[in-house]
Amino acid sequence: MTAAAVELPLDLRAAWRRARLPVVFGALFLGVALILAVVQNAPPERPLDPRDASPVGARALAGLVRDRGVAVHPVSDVSATQTDASTVLVTDPSALTKAALRQLAASAADIVAVAPTGRELDALGVDAKVTGSTADRTLDPSCGFGPAHVAGRVRYDGTLYQSSSPSIDACYPDHGASGLLVQQRGSGRTVVLGSATTFVNDRLADEGDAALALGLLSGRGQLLWVLSQPATQAPADADHKSLIELLPDRLLWLLLQLFVVVVVVALWRGRRLGPVIVEPLPVVVRAAETVEGRARLLRAARARGTAATSLRTATLSRLRDLIGTGADASPAAVVEGVARRTGQPGGDIDALLYGADPTDDAALVRLARDLDAVERAVRNS
């Protein structure tokens, strides 16, 4: 007999239900890709770069310093530059090796280091330590250092330091720590400022930020502006960062957003699951075919123990109903009830129902035959 082919009409609603999830994910993927493309093609921002006019750049400060008659020279390598008669601004001390920092400390230059860590403080010979940070506060100088006294209050957002050395002047105190340290070195000095945002274009007009910057950077006729280096060009002796710290912040936010989207979609789809729909099978499978198919699988795997367990479990279920014990009856109660109904010894019944697995096919056949005989005996008793 052959089945007749029936052409069903196209169900647009069913097609949309099947395709809407891939369509939604595809639209989200395209949207994220478009947003990333726009962000990647945006003009790059270089923090405290004298050529950068973005909010985090320092082009405005470089212009003010030039207006004071100071020559501004952006440099990337201080080891090959004559620094003795200059002010050296190090906007990213972590990008320099310890040897380069020691070379600067040994010169007669005025050094301004922005937000150095313990590694850079040690290389520069500044007896101080990092004690914490403060976020976007207005601090008073509270010290006699000339540029800080003239500038007055500044907007501060960054690292705080603490020093017990009498040769270091501490300015802009906050909760027992300071934001600016000044140490004299012969004819030069080292200034440590923990707030990089104080000099950026977006903040330069706040409070006395511009006055402080000009006081620190305009003391000599030449300013060597050490440019920040990419993270991939960090010095070999720098502190190593973990893999998570090296990942871009945007990537972590993207992964978090994708996780939220997946959870929302899962909850949305989970709420739409209805009851199980029972449908008739396209064919009728006889019970004997199912039993034979499973028996062939067990025989191919030589799983005589599994086959014996299945036979005993099914027989025990029927015997409990016949002798009137519950499903949670103990083996001893089942053995006693079956032995009383059949008149057979309890030891033989226990070995039959709860004994060891058969070791060969013949033993498995005998077990099946004996189980059937005991069940018939109980039925007929």
Secondary structure by P-SEA (a helix, b strand, c coil): cbbbbbbbcccaaaaaaacaaaaaaaaaaaaaaaaaaaaaacccccccccccccccccaaaaaaaaaacbbbbbbccccccccccbbbbbcccccccaaaaaaaaacccbbbbccccaaaaaaacccccccccccbbbbbcccccaaaaaacbbbbbbbbbbbccccccccccccccccbbbbbcccbbbbbbccccccccccccccaaaaaaaaacccccccbbbbbbcccccccccccccccccccaaaaaaaaaaaaaaaaaaaaaaaacccbbbbcccbbbbaaaaaaaaaaaaaaacaaaaaaaaaaaaaaaaaaaaacccccccaaaaaaaaaaaccccaaaaaaaacccccccaaaaaaaaaaaaaaaaaaaac
